[in-house]
Amino acid sequence: MSNFRHGISDTLVLAKRSFLRIPRAPDLLLSFTVQPIMFVLLFVYVFGGAIVTPGYDYVDFLMPGIIVQTMAFGGFVTALGLAEDLKKGLVDRFRSLPMSRSAVLAGRTLADVATNTVSIAIMIVVGVLAGFSFDAPVAHIAAGILLLLLFGYAFSWVFAFIGLSSSSPEASQSLGFILIFPLTFVSSAFVPVDSMPSALQAFAEVNPFTIVVDAMRSLFLGAPAGNSVWAAVAWSIGIAAVFAYLSVAKYKRAVVR
């Protein structure tokens, strides 16, 4: 029990360290404030008039998808931070201290939950100002926000693995965008899946981003859910479990670069 308490304490200390780093780095702060606003405004007012979304105004169709995309990329700070700590030898220093081995990674990913919460709040406010409106019970909306945070947490572990596998902070950011950005666009996030060519449509239908976005449209807009909500939860837990295991294994082998 004592080791467990120490592990929790170490995790919270490192989560605080990661979170406090953001206000001191204006470029990172912009990514959680200005960037979400820019994405919403660009898609609604530049692309919205050219995309047909039967049954929905485009802003209502868009907001669940663009928030899911933002959650997926919310962990890039973890990738940058871990790659930078490795490069500076700080990870070796952490490993030499009498602290929980899991606290470094757990603290990083926990801090992402806080920043993702800020991003969700900003995007919902901007979306409402742009014309988005919820059409579901409050309990469903709250469940949707929790699902978003779970999905974002899962991708924090994906970015943790990318950060530990990259040669530099710049490489980790580039690699993360190259691997994940196409997945967000070949999904139902921004356009209906049935508007895509058949090969892309087949992929989009099984893409976890499509499943999570469809779940969010169900929870936020009252769209037919099917099994999408439970499938989204299962995908999020599965991604978190797999990449947490891979990240911990990679962290144990980490050396100064």
C-alpha positions as MATLAB code, in Angstrom:
seq = 'MSNFRHGISDTLVLAKRSFLRIPRAPDLLLSFTVQPIMFVLLFVYVFGGAIVTPGYDYVDFLMPGIIVQTMAFGGFVTALGLAEDLKKGLVDRFRSLPMSRSAVLAGRTLADVATNTVSIAIMIVVGVLAGFSFDAPVAHIAAGILLLLLFGYAFSWVFAFIGLSSSSPEASQSLGFILIFPLTFVSSAFVPVDSMPSALQAFAEVNPFTIVVDAMRSLFLGAPAGNSVWAAVAWSIGIAAVFAYLSVAKYKRAVVR';
ca = [
       0.000    0.000    0.000;
       2.865    2.362    0.811;
       4.446    1.762   -2.622;
       1.072    2.441   -4.254;
       0.702    5.760   -2.418;
       4.234    6.769   -3.365;
       3.513    5.857   -6.988;
       0.397    8.040   -7.008;
       2.306   10.898   -5.383;
       5.160   10.655   -7.906;
       2.675   10.566  -10.790;
       0.875   13.688   -9.579;
       4.165   15.574   -9.103;
       5.288   14.767  -12.645;
       1.837   15.514  -14.051;
       2.043   18.944  -12.410;
       5.529   19.433  -13.892;
       4.237   18.617  -17.378;
       1.170   20.818  -17.051;
       3.085   23.843  -15.693;
       5.500   23.630  -18.618;
       2.757   24.575  -21.085;
       2.077   28.203  -19.968;
       5.824   28.796  -20.066;
       5.957   27.696  -23.724;
       3.651   30.026  -25.694;
       3.825   27.904  -28.857;
       2.414   24.908  -26.963;
      -0.256   27.061  -25.356;
      -1.411   28.209  -28.790;
      -1.993   24.623  -29.842;
      -4.628   24.221  -27.111;
      -6.320   27.584  -27.642;
      -5.930   29.180  -31.077;
      -5.542   26.004  -33.142;
      -8.914   24.464  -32.168;
     -10.649   27.780  -32.881;
      -8.911   28.031  -36.264;
      -9.928   24.494  -37.274;
     -13.582   25.062  -36.380;
     -13.820   28.383  -38.218;
     -11.996   27.135  -41.314;
     -14.082   24.006  -41.723;
     -17.415   25.668  -40.947;
     -17.020   28.811  -43.027;
     -14.596   27.694  -45.785;
     -15.539   24.061  -46.455;
     -19.001   23.881  -44.929;
     -20.843   25.305  -47.919;
     -19.350   22.719  -50.278;
     -20.063   19.562  -48.234;
     -23.511   17.946  -48.160;
     -24.411   16.234  -44.880;
     -27.956   14.824  -45.161;
     -29.967   15.279  -41.973;
     -27.542   17.749  -40.361;
     -26.287   21.264  -40.727;
     -22.582   20.974  -41.469;
     -21.566   22.604  -38.183;
     -23.523   19.937  -36.252;
     -21.997   17.173  -38.378;
     -18.510   18.633  -38.018;
     -18.145   19.405  -34.315;
     -18.075   15.801  -32.976;
     -15.497   14.870  -35.620;
     -13.228   17.844  -35.147;
     -13.257   17.460  -31.353;
     -12.294   13.781  -31.734;
      -9.419   14.822  -34.008;
      -8.269   17.382  -31.452;
      -8.325   14.743  -28.703;
      -6.211   12.401  -30.806;
      -3.527   15.043  -31.284;
      -3.701   16.299  -27.699;
      -0.908   13.922  -26.707;
       1.702   15.421  -29.018;
       3.034   17.397  -26.038;
       3.821   14.065  -24.390;
       5.780   12.973  -27.448;
       7.718   16.238  -27.539;
       8.390   16.203  -23.802;
       9.585   12.601  -23.651;
      11.795   13.001  -26.711;
      13.292   16.158  -25.204;
      13.845   14.514  -21.795;
      15.582   11.601  -23.497;
      17.796   13.904  -25.512;
      18.827   15.876  -22.411;
      19.426   12.758  -20.311;
      16.652   13.639  -17.880;
      15.011   10.231  -18.275;
      18.211    8.567  -17.060;
      18.151   10.932  -14.088;
      14.560    9.976  -13.293;
      15.440    6.292  -13.512;
      18.247    6.768  -10.994;
      15.969    8.422   -8.411;
      14.001    6.540   -5.722;
      10.689    7.071   -7.505;
       8.092    4.960   -9.238;
       9.249    3.833  -12.682;
       5.708    4.248  -14.037;
       5.336    7.824  -12.764;
       7.181    9.478  -15.664;
       4.846    8.095  -18.316;
       1.724    8.146  -16.147;
       2.371   11.760  -15.151;
       2.846   12.851  -18.745;
      -0.356   11.216  -19.965;
      -2.335   12.441  -16.946;
      -1.348   16.028  -17.737;
      -2.775   15.522  -21.225;
      -6.188   14.859  -19.679;
      -6.120   18.359  -18.185;
      -5.087   20.029  -21.441;
      -7.654   18.008  -23.391;
     -10.341   19.225  -20.993;
      -9.352   22.813  -21.802;
      -9.484   22.051  -25.534;
     -12.959   20.505  -25.268;
     -14.293   23.524  -23.405;
     -12.851   25.952  -25.972;
     -14.135   23.986  -28.948;
     -17.641   23.602  -27.554;
     -17.871   27.338  -26.882;
     -16.596   28.200  -30.374;
     -18.866   25.570  -31.931;
     -21.929   26.977  -30.170;
     -21.019   30.483  -31.338;
     -20.703   29.092  -34.890;
     -24.173   27.518  -34.691;
     -23.641   24.078  -33.146;
     -26.356   22.855  -30.805;
     -26.677   19.725  -28.683;
     -29.732   17.536  -29.236;
     -29.389   14.951  -26.488;
     -29.993   14.580  -22.731;
     -27.446   16.106  -20.374;
     -26.386   12.647  -19.186;
     -25.529   11.642  -22.769;
     -23.556   14.843  -23.306;
     -21.583   14.228  -20.104;
     -20.930   10.635  -21.191;
     -19.699   11.966  -24.535;
     -17.219   14.282  -22.850;
     -15.905   11.399  -20.733;
     -15.550    9.271  -23.869;
     -13.586   12.079  -25.539;
     -11.206   12.258  -22.575;
     -10.778    8.467  -22.621;
     -10.005    8.500  -26.346;
      -7.571   11.376  -25.877;
      -5.891    9.526  -23.018;
      -5.479    6.463  -25.238;
      -3.708    8.525  -27.887;
      -1.497   10.111  -25.246;
      -0.007    6.634  -24.858;
       0.361    6.381  -28.643;
       2.312    9.644  -28.615;
       4.311    8.489  -25.591;
       5.493    5.505  -27.606;
       6.268    7.756  -30.585;
       8.249   10.141  -28.365;
      10.286    7.307  -26.869;
      10.952    5.870  -30.339;
      11.992    9.105  -32.048;
      15.461   10.537  -32.435;
      14.466   14.103  -31.523;
      11.479   16.199  -30.444;
      11.061   17.473  -34.004;
      11.050   13.937  -35.377;
       8.475   12.812  -32.817;
       6.080   15.602  -33.799;
       6.498   14.925  -37.517;
       6.133   11.180  -37.115;
       2.989   11.568  -35.021;
       1.307   13.779  -37.598;
       2.370   11.561  -40.512;
       0.973    8.435  -38.851;
      -2.237    9.807  -37.352;
      -3.326   12.697  -39.570;
      -4.430   10.461  -42.503;
      -6.509    8.326  -40.137;
      -8.533   11.331  -39.047;
      -9.366   12.351  -42.605;
     -10.170    8.855  -43.914;
     -13.064    8.649  -41.474;
     -16.515   10.097  -40.929;
     -15.070   13.081  -39.052;
     -15.397   15.674  -41.825;
     -17.445   14.096  -44.641;
     -19.972   11.246  -44.874;
     -18.225    7.933  -45.449;
     -20.505    7.027  -48.356;
     -19.090    9.969  -50.346;
     -15.657    8.289  -50.527;
     -14.353    5.866  -53.194;
     -15.197    2.249  -52.374;
     -11.692    1.283  -51.185;
     -11.443    4.252  -48.824;
     -15.027    3.726  -47.700;
     -14.259    0.151  -46.666;
     -11.313    1.341  -44.592;
     -13.187    4.299  -43.121;
     -16.007    2.089  -41.881;
     -13.638    0.085  -39.646;
     -11.394    3.031  -38.753;
     -11.553    3.616  -34.969;
     -11.887    7.344  -35.642;
     -15.131    6.701  -37.526;
     -16.426    4.553  -34.684;
     -15.624    7.172  -32.048;
     -17.018   10.031  -34.160;
     -20.245    8.099  -34.775;
     -20.489    7.474  -31.029;
     -20.075   11.201  -30.367;
     -22.794   12.078  -32.874;
     -25.050    9.667  -31.033;
     -24.247   11.119  -27.606;
     -24.262   14.786  -28.671;
     -26.904   14.816  -31.411;
     -29.091   11.787  -30.707;
     -28.072   10.014  -33.927;
     -28.683    6.239  -34.122;
     -25.967    4.617  -32.016;
     -25.977    0.949  -32.910;
     -22.928   -0.514  -31.170;
     -20.752    2.532  -31.818;
     -20.636    3.803  -28.214;
     -19.499    0.519  -26.700;
     -17.177   -0.095  -29.649;
     -15.637    3.352  -29.097;
     -15.035    2.552  -25.427;
     -13.501   -0.808  -26.375;
     -11.217    0.774  -28.993;
     -10.085    3.458  -26.542;
      -9.286    0.961  -23.785;
      -7.589   -1.382  -26.250;
      -5.391    1.348  -27.751;
      -4.459    2.606  -24.268;
      -3.586   -0.895  -23.025;
      -1.475   -1.843  -26.063;
       0.498    1.394  -26.267;
       0.903    1.692  -22.488;
       2.545   -1.746  -22.549;
       4.734   -0.800  -25.532;
       5.665    2.551  -23.973;
       6.638    1.034  -20.635;
       8.747   -1.593  -22.403;
      10.393    1.107  -24.508;
      10.969    3.297  -21.446;
      12.773    0.481  -19.654;
      15.239    0.295  -22.545;
      15.574    4.050  -22.993;
      19.069    5.496  -23.099;
      20.519    8.959  -23.638;
      20.712    9.867  -27.321;
];
